[in-house]
Each structure stands twice: as structure tokens, then as C-alpha cells.
Amino acid sequence: MTESSAWRWVRRLPGSLLRASGSDFREQLIAVTAMVGVPISWASAGINAYLGSPAWTVLLNFFAGLLILGLVWFGRSTGAYRLSYLIAVGTLFVVLFPGLFFASGGWRSGMPLWFGFALAFSAMILEGAALLVLLPLEAVVFTASLVLAYLVPETVVPLPSALSEFVDVTYSMLATGLALAIALRLFVRIHERNQDQLTARNAELARIDAARAEFLALVAHELNTPLAVIRTHIDEAELDLASADGGEPRAIADLSVIGSETDRLAHLVTQLLDLGRISEGRLHIDPRPVQLDAVIQQTLQAYRPLLTQNGNTLVVPHGSAAPTVLADRDRIIQVLVNLLSNASRHTQNGTISVSVGQVGPFAEIRVTDTGAGIASHVLSKLGQQPVRARQEGVRSARDTGLGVGLLISRQIAVAHGGDLVVESTLGEGTTVRFTLPLAA
């Protein structure tokens, strides 16, 4: 660096340091402290010279200011701020401060105040292993220096006069107080800025979430209207065909498929609406005493054709518990339908079993299948978030994203005070355990 470029860098330094205010907190703290530390060090050199202190103590203070400038330049030039922190702590605090302590009056000077400043500053800029090693090292070195100066006074170069001691202590108190006040003010400013940003971000997220929920409700409403019309006309067409001399078997079968797909779309629309309610925290349940066995039997009877359509066998073990639970009957049926539908889709020529047990103050419904099972990396997401991508363990594109059903089912269980847990082994089958609180 030439003399002219060095002078230009020094003249631009204050502005360069201030521009660090948008970077990492430690960089900001180093920058602001440098703006204060350099003039403080050089002012200390001037005061020591005026008070008649030894020339080498004057040079030490002047060197400290140069070292601070050098470390700031090194950090900003290389980006190695952590290394500059370590050099600053190891050189200035562990080596230079004890040297100044013994050369400038010991514990009768202002250096003990600088020891306290060094500990506080190190705690703010260091992290990890460096913090665990260097901070205790500083405490040991500073304590040893104070003890040695007290026990062996001849190791200390005394200040020339009582006035020198007064000036040194007063100046050190003001300088360290100013430096710590600036650091704390920087903490407050960053905290306030972060709070403002967080408030603005939360407001934006709330606006986006409200718009999304409104859009979801609108789409679901618009989808429900044509689906209801389609369902009505399918029912009428099936009746007309059935009454027309037995109708056309192929046409009746086609209408049946259209009807089942229409019902599936209507079910997905309901799931979308429930997702919106869950995200807004307004999933409604109406808990009342419910005979769990009766609800399960009625649901299985209604959905038996669905459960056995892939050659599956439905099993309800004898001796299952029949407790009364405090729950929303419609929501229980919704969860059962979700779990049974999943089991049916993922099982071919296998067994689907539904059993009820009691675990402490909860009734536990278990839906088990001997189907394809679910891969572990997919299993960890089920019930927590929708599975968006087609992955191993998801049988078809039709099933992609149907983690929505399990997500809603788990939220219903949690809203009742219970839980939903999925256990599965790829290629061996799946068990879903759904708990509900027992009625008092």
C-alpha cells in the first residue's frame, strides 16, 4: 500500500466502518468499537506522555491503536472476521493489557477497568470453542496479574504522581463506560430493527394466509356447486336406465364410475376446506359421549364394499373393547373413513383389520393392513405435512398428496386431546393408531 493510498484509506475509514452496520452483529460491534478504540488508545498515549509515564508505555498505547486499525482492515479485506476476533483477544487482551497493567500503575491505575471491559467485549464477539477457551483464559490472566501486583509490588511500574493515578482512573472509567454503552446501544438498535422486521413480516404472512384461506374457501365453494349438480343428474340417469327394461349394463357401470369419482372429488373438496380451517386454528369439534363400538360398526357396514373391492378381507377381532369416548361423532367417522380408504387403496388381496383397545384414559382405535407399506422417508412426513412428490411407498399419482387425509385426521385427534401415530414397514403393511379420551 503506497503512502497516498494508505492516507486515503485512513480518511475513508470512519465511513467504511459505518457501512458495516448492515452486516453481522459482531462485525458491527468490531467496527463501532474500532471507531472508539483507536482514538481512546491514542488519547491514552498522549495522556501518558503528558503525565511523564515511561516512553515505552506511550508506545504500547499507540501500538494498540495501530493494531485495532490493522485488524479492522484485515477483517474487511479478507472477510476472515473470526480470525481477526481471535487475534484481537489474544494480542490486545491476553498480552497487551497485562503488559500495560504492570507498566502503568497496576491495580492503582485504570487498567482493572479495562480488564472488566475486555471480559465483557470478549463475551460479545466470541462464540463456540473460542469463547469456552479464551474467556476463562482472560479471567485467569487478569486475576493472576492483580494477585501478582498485590503480592509483589516491585513488579509494577508506579504512575508518577497521585494526579496521574486520578487522571488515569477517571479516563479509563469514562472510556470503558463509553465503549460498553455504545455496544449496548448497538444491541438495542439491532433488537429494535429485528422487531420491526419481524412485525412487518408477520403482518405480510398474515395477509397472505388470509388471502390463501379466502381463495381456498372460494374454490371449494365453486367446486361443490357443479359436483352437486353432477351427482343429482347421475342419480336420475341411473334411475331412468334401471327402469327402461333393465337398461344398458355398460351405461349403468359407467355412471357408477362417474358417481364414485364425483364422490371422491367432493371428499377432496371437504379435505381442502378442513385444511383451511386447521391453518386458521378454527377446526370445530363438538365432543359428546359416543359409543365407539357402534360408530365403528356402522362405518364398517357402510364402507364394506370399498374395503373389499381389491380382494381384501375385513377383520374385526373378537374381544375388542367397546368404550364410551368424549368426541365428535362426525369427526370420528371422518377419521375412520380416511384411514380405511388409505388401507384399501394400498392393499391388494390382503387383510384389513380394525380393533379397539384402552390405553390409560384413552381409547385406541387401530387400523392395520397387510398392504404395500410406506417408505421410512415418506412415513416421517405423514400426519405432519402433505406428501407432495411421488415417492416410493406411494402407489400411484392418485395417492400423491393424500398425506392431506392423515394430516387432517391427526389434527382432529389432537383437537380431541388424543393423537394419531402411523407405523409401517415397506412391503409388510401399515398400522395407524388413533386415540380419543374416554368419557368420564
C-alpha positions as semicolon CSV with decimal commas, in nm:
position;residue;x (nm);y (nm);z (nm)
1;M;0,000;0,000;0,000
2;T;0,157;0,336;-0,108
3;E;0,166;0,635;0,119
4;S;-0,109;0,818;-0,071
5;S;-0,337;0,513;-0,083
6;A;-0,275;0,448;0,288
7;W;-0,373;0,805;0,369
8;R;-0,687;0,777;0,154
9;W;-0,783;0,452;0,336
10;V;-0,738;0,621;0,677
11;R;-0,952;0,917;0,566
12;R;-1,226;0,686;0,437
13;L;-1,214;0,459;0,746
14;P;-1,499;0,617;0,951
15;G;-1,744;0,593;0,660
16;S;-1,622;0,243;0,580
17;L;-1,678;0,134;0,937
18;L;-2,025;0,284;0,950
19;R;-2,122;0,097;0,634
20;A;-2,070;-0,226;0,832
21;S;-2,397;-0,155;1,014
22;G;-2,589;-0,383;0,779
23;S;-2,366;-0,685;0,837
24;D;-2,328;-0,940;1,116
25;F;-2,361;-0,809;1,471
26;R;-2,002;-0,899;1,560
27;E;-1,875;-0,712;1,254
28;Q;-2,081;-0,410;1,356
29;L;-1,952;-0,429;1,712
30;I;-1,591;-0,455;1,596
31;A;-1,642;-0,162;1,358
32;V;-1,805;0,065;1,616
33;T;-1,558;-0,029;1,887
34;A;-1,272;0,043;1,648
35;M;-1,409;0,392;1,589
36;V;-1,398;0,444;1,965
37;G;-1,096;0,228;2,049
38;V;-0,846;0,389;1,814
39;P;-0,888;0,746;1,947
40;I;-0,905;0,612;2,305
41;S;-0,573;0,429;2,261
42;W;-0,403;0,728;2,107
43;A;-0,551;0,963;2,366
44;S;-0,412;0,728;2,635
45;A;-0,071;0,754;2,470
46;G;-0,096;1,134;2,477
47;I;-0,209;1,143;2,841
48;N;0,071;0,906;2,947
49;A;0,324;1,123;2,766
50;Y;0,186;1,437;2,933
51;L;0,193;1,273;3,278
52;G;0,554;1,166;3,232
53;S;0,500;0,792;3,204
54;P;0,782;0,581;3,057
55;A;0,816;0,618;2,681
56;W;0,754;0,252;2,617
57;T;0,408;0,270;2,780
58;V;0,325;0,555;2,545
59;L;0,438;0,340;2,254
60;L;0,230;0,046;2,377
61;N;-0,087;0,255;2,374
62;F;-0,003;0,395;2,031
63;F;0,068;0,042;1,905
64;A;-0,271;-0,076;2,039
65;G;-0,446;0,184;1,822
66;L;-0,248;0,074;1,515
67;L;-0,328;-0,291;1,591
68;I;-0,702;-0,214;1,606
69;L;-0,681;-0,038;1,269
70;G;-0,486;-0,327;1,122
71;L;-0,735;-0,588;1,246
72;V;-1,031;-0,394;1,104
73;W;-0,855;-0,362;0,768
74;F;-0,766;-0,733;0,773
75;G;-1,124;-0,838;0,853
76;R;-1,283;-0,619;0,585
77;S;-1,023;-0,709;0,322
78;T;-1,030;-1,086;0,370
79;G;-1,369;-1,148;0,528
80;A;-1,192;-1,352;0,798
81;Y;-1,366;-1,172;1,084
82;R;-1,349;-1,466;1,321
83;L;-0,973;-1,480;1,284
84;S;-0,950;-1,108;1,350
85;Y;-1,157;-1,156;1,667
86;L;-0,916;-1,424;1,788
87;I;-0,611;-1,208;1,711
88;A;-0,770;-0,911;1,888
89;V;-0,848;-1,110;2,202
90;G;-0,520;-1,298;2,206
91;T;-0,299;-0,995;2,135
92;L;-0,478;-0,699;2,289
93;F;-0,643;-0,857;2,591
94;V;-0,430;-1,157;2,689
95;V;-0,089;-0,999;2,614
96;L;-0,107;-0,620;2,578
97;F;-0,348;-0,541;2,862
98;P;-0,146;-0,729;3,131
99;G;0,168;-0,556;2,998
100;L;0,004;-0,214;3,031
101;F;-0,123;-0,311;3,375
102;F;0,228;-0,373;3,510
103;A;0,374;-0,074;3,321
104;S;0,107;0,178;3,424
105;G;0,050;0,160;3,798
106;G;-0,105;-0,186;3,843
107;W;-0,425;-0,201;4,045
108;R;-0,378;0,166;4,142
109;S;-0,442;0,264;3,778
110;G;-0,743;0,237;3,547
111;M;-0,627;-0,095;3,397
112;P;-0,856;-0,312;3,618
113;L;-1,147;-0,131;3,449
114;W;-1,003;-0,231;3,112
115;F;-0,983;-0,592;3,236
116;G;-1,358;-0,582;3,301
117;F;-1,418;-0,427;2,959
118;A;-1,208;-0,697;2,793
119;L;-1,412;-0,976;2,955
120;A;-1,744;-0,818;2,853
121;F;-1,627;-0,745;2,499
122;S;-1,488;-1,096;2,452
123;A;-1,816;-1,249;2,570
124;M;-1,995;-1,049;2,297
125;I;-1,770;-1,121;1,998
126;L;-1,650;-1,477;2,062
127;E;-1,853;-1,794;2,015
128;G;-1,816;-2,171;2,031
129;A;-1,484;-2,322;2,132
130;A;-1,306;-1,984;2,117
131;L;-1,544;-1,848;2,381
132;L;-1,503;-2,152;2,606
133;V;-1,122;-2,132;2,586
134;L;-1,029;-1,763;2,562
135;L;-1,277;-1,613;2,809
136;P;-1,161;-1,834;3,101
137;L;-0,800;-1,773;2,989
138;E;-0,852;-1,396;3,011
139;A;-1,011;-1,430;3,356
140;V;-0,715;-1,637;3,478
141;V;-0,454;-1,398;3,330
142;F;-0,626;-1,087;3,470
143;T;-0,672;-1,240;3,815
144;A;-0,311;-1,360;3,821
145;S;-0,193;-1,011;3,723
146;L;-0,388;-0,849;4,007
147;V;-0,269;-1,104;4,263
148;L;0,095;-1,076;4,149
149;A;0,085;-0,696;4,160
150;Y;-0,052;-0,709;4,513
151;L;0,189;-0,971;4,646
152;V;0,499;-0,849;4,459
153;P;0,459;-0,469;4,427
154;E;0,805;-0,428;4,273
155;T;0,679;-0,589;3,950
156;V;0,464;-0,280;3,889
157;V;0,592;0,048;3,742
158;P;0,408;0,311;3,952
159;L;0,250;0,616;3,799
160;P;0,448;0,937;3,860
161;S;0,202;1,102;4,100
162;A;-0,135;1,087;4,270
163;L;-0,267;1,321;3,998
164;S;-0,155;1,070;3,736
165;E;-0,345;0,794;3,917
166;F;-0,657;1,012;3,939
167;V;-0,644;1,108;3,572
168;D;-0,576;0,752;3,460
169;V;-0,862;0,601;3,664
170;T;-1,107;0,873;3,560
171;Y;-1,013;0,847;3,194
172;S;-1,034;0,466;3,199
173;M;-1,375;0,476;3,366
174;L;-1,512;0,717;3,105
175;A;-1,354;0,532;2,811
176;T;-1,467;0,183;2,912
177;G;-1,812;0,311;3,005
178;L;-1,843;0,484;2,667
179;A;-1,732;0,174;2,478
180;L;-1,976;-0,054;2,665
181;A;-2,257;0,200;2,628
182;I;-2,203;0,204;2,252
183;A;-2,203;-0,177;2,241
184;L;-2,526;-0,195;2,442
185;R;-2,687;0,074;2,228
186;L;-2,592;-0,130;1,923
187;F;-2,763;-0,432;2,082
188;V;-3,078;-0,225;2,140
189;R;-3,078;-0,083;1,787
190;I;-3,038;-0,426;1,628
191;H;-3,311;-0,567;1,854
192;E;-3,548;-0,285;1,758
193;R;-3,470;-0,328;1,389
194;N;-3,528;-0,703;1,413
195;Q;-3,855;-0,649;1,596
196;D;-3,973;-0,406;1,327
197;Q;-3,877;-0,651;1,054
198;L;-4,046;-0,938;1,239
199;T;-4,365;-0,736;1,287
200;A;-4,371;-0,640;0,919
201;R;-4,301;-0,998;0,812
202;N;-4,574;-1,136;1,040
203;A;-4,823;-0,884;0,906
204;E;-4,735;-0,981;0,549
205;L;-4,764;-1,352;0,630
206;A;-5,099;-1,294;0,798
207;R;-5,221;-1,108;0,491
208;I;-5,102;-1,385;0,259
209;D;-5,254;-1,653;0,482
210;A;-5,588;-1,472;0,494
211;A;-5,587;-1,434;0,115
212;R;-5,499;-1,801;0,071
213;A;-5,774;-1,913;0,308
214;E;-6,027;-1,690;0,131
215;F;-5,919;-1,825;-0,208
216;L;-5,936;-2,184;-0,081
217;A;-6,287;-2,134;0,053
218;L;-6,396;-1,971;-0,273
219;V;-6,253;-2,253;-0,486
220;A;-6,408;-2,520;-0,264
221;H;-6,747;-2,347;-0,283
222;E;-6,727;-2,315;-0,660
223;L;-6,629;-2,683;-0,695
224;N;-6,907;-2,805;-0,468
225;T;-7,180;-2,647;-0,682
226;P;-7,111;-2,835;-1,010
227;L;-7,032;-3,154;-0,817
228;A;-7,374;-3,143;-0,653
229;V;-7,538;-3,092;-0,993
230;I;-7,340;-3,379;-1,146
231;R;-7,431;-3,609;-0,857
232;T;-7,801;-3,527;-0,896
233;H;-7,805;-3,597;-1,269
234;I;-7,610;-3,922;-1,222
235;D;-7,869;-4,044;-0,973
236;E;-8,153;-3,952;-1,210
237;A;-7,981;-4,118;-1,508
238;E;-7,923;-4,439;-1,312
239;L;-8,292;-4,450;-1,215
240;D;-8,403;-4,388;-1,576
241;L;-8,176;-4,660;-1,712
242;A;-8,277;-4,908;-1,446
243;S;-8,647;-4,854;-1,523
244;A;-8,604;-4,885;-1,902
245;D;-8,630;-5,264;-1,941
246;G;-8,322;-5,328;-1,732
247;G;-8,121;-5,056;-1,901
248;E;-7,783;-5,084;-2,063
249;P;-7,539;-5,264;-1,826
250;R;-7,241;-5,080;-1,973
251;A;-7,409;-4,740;-1,932
252;I;-7,508;-4,820;-1,572
253;A;-7,149;-4,928;-1,493
254;D;-7,013;-4,609;-1,648
255;L;-7,249;-4,397;-1,446
256;S;-7,145;-4,583;-1,133
257;V;-6,779;-4,500;-1,201
258;I;-6,864;-4,136;-1,268
259;G;-7,062;-4,127;-0,946
260;S;-6,779;-4,274;-0,737
261;E;-6,529;-4,029;-0,886
262;T;-6,768;-3,743;-0,820
263;D;-6,793;-3,855;-0,458
264;R;-6,413;-3,869;-0,439
265;L;-6,383;-3,513;-0,572
266;A;-6,643;-3,396;-0,320
267;H;-6,442;-3,565;-0,045
268;L;-6,124;-3,387;-0,159
269;V;-6,307;-3,053;-0,157
270;T;-6,412;-3,121;0,203
271;Q;-6,050;-3,203;0,286
272;L;-5,938;-2,871;0,135
273;L;-6,189;-2,683;0,349
274;D;-6,069;-2,867;0,660
275;L;-5,708;-2,778;0,576
276;G;-5,809;-2,413;0,561
277;R;-5,981;-2,437;0,897
278;I;-5,677;-2,609;1,051
279;S;-5,436;-2,342;0,921
280;E;-5,661;-2,072;1,070
281;G;-5,688;-2,256;1,402
282;R;-6,067;-2,292;1,380
283;L;-6,119;-2,665;1,330
284;H;-6,454;-2,714;1,502
285;I;-6,539;-3,020;1,710
286;D;-6,846;-3,090;1,923
287;P;-6,738;-3,350;2,183
288;R;-7,014;-3,559;2,338
289;P;-7,029;-3,910;2,491
290;V;-7,017;-4,152;2,198
291;Q;-7,042;-4,535;2,194
292;L;-6,727;-4,604;1,996
293;D;-6,817;-4,963;1,906
294;A;-7,149;-4,857;1,748
295;V;-6,982;-4,586;1,539
296;I;-6,715;-4,826;1,413
297;Q;-6,968;-5,098;1,325
298;Q;-7,189;-4,854;1,135
299;T;-6,893;-4,712;0,945
300;L;-6,760;-5,056;0,852
301;Q;-7,105;-5,166;0,736
302;A;-7,141;-4,858;0,514
303;Y;-6,795;-4,885;0,362
304;R;-6,759;-5,265;0,342
305;P;-6,785;-5,267;-0,042
306;L;-6,498;-5,017;-0,061
307;L;-6,282;-5,217;0,179
308;T;-6,327;-5,547;-0,004
309;Q;-6,316;-5,423;-0,363
310;N;-5,947;-5,515;-0,413
311;G;-5,997;-5,872;-0,292
312;N;-5,928;-5,770;0,067
313;T;-6,071;-5,937;0,376
314;L;-6,210;-5,719;0,654
315;V;-6,136;-5,848;1,005
316;V;-6,276;-5,719;1,334
317;P;-6,109;-5,917;1,616
318;H;-6,336;-6,056;1,887
319;G;-6,299;-5,922;2,235
320;S;-6,218;-5,566;2,131
321;A;-6,301;-5,300;2,389
322;A;-6,624;-5,103;2,347
323;P;-6,562;-4,785;2,548
324;T;-6,758;-4,463;2,555
325;V;-6,546;-4,170;2,440
326;L;-6,590;-3,795;2,461
327;A;-6,572;-3,700;2,094
328;D;-6,740;-3,550;1,789
329;R;-6,922;-3,838;1,618
330;D;-6,897;-3,694;1,266
331;R;-6,526;-3,624;1,306
332;I;-6,463;-3,981;1,429
333;I;-6,635;-4,114;1,118
334;Q;-6,427;-3,878;0,904
335;V;-6,103;-4,014;1,053
336;L;-6,218;-4,375;1,017
337;V;-6,312;-4,322;0,653
338;N;-5,972;-4,162;0,585
339;L;-5,783;-4,447;0,747
340;L;-5,993;-4,722;0,590
341;S;-5,971;-4,561;0,245
342;N;-5,593;-4,543;0,271
343;A;-5,574;-4,907;0,381
344;S;-5,800;-5,019;0,095
345;R;-5,603;-4,829;-0,172
346;H;-5,269;-4,966;-0,058
347;T;-5,374;-5,329;-0,006
348;Q;-5,436;-5,594;-0,272
349;N;-5,575;-5,938;-0,179
350;G;-5,475;-5,879;0,182
351;T;-5,632;-5,818;0,520
352;I;-5,764;-5,500;0,678
353;S;-5,838;-5,519;1,048
354;V;-5,998;-5,270;1,286
355;S;-5,965;-5,314;1,662
356;V;-6,026;-5,107;1,972
357;G;-5,828;-5,107;2,294
358;Q;-5,785;-4,896;2,603
359;V;-5,459;-4,720;2,698
360;G;-5,487;-4,536;3,028
361;P;-5,751;-4,262;2,998
362;F;-5,773;-4,309;2,621
363;A;-5,948;-4,543;2,380
364;E;-5,720;-4,655;2,097
365;I;-5,850;-4,744;1,750
366;R;-5,607;-4,946;1,539
367;V;-5,648;-4,981;1,162
368;T;-5,400;-5,237;1,026
369;D;-5,343;-5,356;0,670
370;T;-5,108;-5,607;0,505
371;G;-5,052;-5,382;0,206
372;A;-4,753;-5,221;0,035
373;G;-4,634;-5,032;0,341
374;I;-4,470;-4,690;0,342
375;A;-4,103;-4,599;0,296
376;S;-3,938;-4,450;0,606
377;H;-3,858;-4,114;0,442
378;V;-4,225;-4,075;0,347
379;L;-4,350;-4,208;0,681
380;S;-4,171;-3,933;0,875
381;K;-4,380;-3,670;0,693
382;L;-4,722;-3,834;0,711
383;G;-4,954;-3,664;0,956
384;Q;-4,719;-3,365;0,969
385;Q;-4,745;-3,228;0,614
386;P;-4,890;-3,333;0,278
387;V;-4,667;-3,562;0,069
388;R;-4,621;-3,360;-0,246
389;A;-4,389;-3,566;-0,462
390;R;-4,448;-3,915;-0,596
391;Q;-4,211;-4,129;-0,394
392;E;-4,152;-4,490;-0,308
393;G;-4,431;-4,608;-0,082
394;V;-4,694;-4,401;-0,264
395;R;-4,869;-4,637;-0,505
396;S;-4,993;-4,401;-0,774
397;A;-5,037;-4,044;-0,883
398;R;-5,388;-4,072;-0,744
399;D;-5,236;-4,108;-0,397
400;T;-4,987;-3,824;-0,439
401;G;-5,057;-3,557;-0,181
402;L;-5,306;-3,771;0,010
403;G;-5,100;-3,720;0,321
404;V;-5,366;-3,448;0,347
405;G;-5,612;-3,706;0,483
406;L;-5,370;-3,820;0,752
407;L;-5,276;-3,461;0,832
408;I;-5,641;-3,372;0,887
409;S;-5,703;-3,693;1,083
410;R;-5,413;-3,621;1,315
411;Q;-5,535;-3,264;1,374
412;I;-5,880;-3,399;1,459
413;A;-5,722;-3,640;1,709
414;V;-5,513;-3,362;1,864
415;A;-5,819;-3,134;1,884
416;H;-5,987;-3,407;2,093
417;G;-5,683;-3,432;2,321
418;G;-5,557;-3,755;2,163
419;D;-5,307;-3,833;1,889
420;L;-5,255;-4,026;1,566
421;V;-4,944;-4,236;1,501
422;V;-4,851;-4,418;1,180
423;E;-4,627;-4,727;1,191
424;S;-4,527;-4,905;0,871
425;T;-4,271;-5,134;0,712
426;L;-4,227;-5,118;0,336
427;G;-4,367;-5,435;0,180
428;E;-4,525;-5,561;0,501
429;G;-4,812;-5,328;0,583
430;T;-4,920;-5,032;0,793
431;T;-5,082;-4,973;1,132
432;V;-5,242;-4,643;1,230
433;R;-5,322;-4,584;1,599
434;F;-5,581;-4,318;1,673
435;T;-5,657;-4,222;2,037
436;L;-5,959;-4,048;2,188
437;P;-6,024;-3,953;2,553
438;L;-6,263;-4,175;2,746
439;A;-6,585;-4,020;2,870
440;A;-6,584;-3,955;3,243
